Amino acid sequence: MERIEHSVVINRPAEEVFAFMADIEKQALWAGPVSESRQTSEGPLGVGTTYTQVTHLLGRRMESNFEVTEYEPNRKFSSKTTSGPMEIQSTLTVEAADGGTKVNLVAAVETGGFFRLAEPVFVSTVKRQVATDIRTLKDLLEGQA
């Protein structure tokens, strides 16, 4: 599994940052490859919540299903794929820092199929995309001030 990690400080309160990032349906606003993200289970967000994402990467459309594996309001959100073209485990944490909020995003990705053949290019592309996504998130949230 390839590990990807990025951090950024966003000049907004932790509760606001976490609420925006953990809103599954808003992920398409800041995560570039995501064109659609929707909750597929009933009830409020928490451990066991399921959701589907449609992404476009390297010219391919992918649909993946996820399950929330850890959820601590205003602090931590983790999920993993339950189906799709690759295994993804991700954890988002937020903490107060320097008058704002430090966001840490850690993901582990295991490629398969087409992406296994293009793994070096794919991993490089994903790392750049995650860095761009984190900057987009910062710009979006700080622009709402």
Disulfide bonds with the S-S distance in Angstrom:
none
